[in-house]
Amino acid sequence: MKGKVKKQSEKFEKNVINMAHTLPQEGKGHICSDVNGSYTGTPEDGGVPVQDADDL
């Protein structure tokens, strides 16, 4: 029984490590609906981010 628990623990630890490496990369891609850059801070035209109505 202890061997089964150890395997489950090792599998859980491996999953946690994988998630820890993956989570910082989430949301780094292009967001098509963020044309003004108010969410990501990088507008499509390269200008300054604009605060619009949905940011209030």
Secondary structure, DSSP 8 states (H G I E B T S, - for coil): -HHHHHHHHHHHHHHHHHHHHHGGGTT-S--TT-TT-TTTS--TTSS-----GGG-
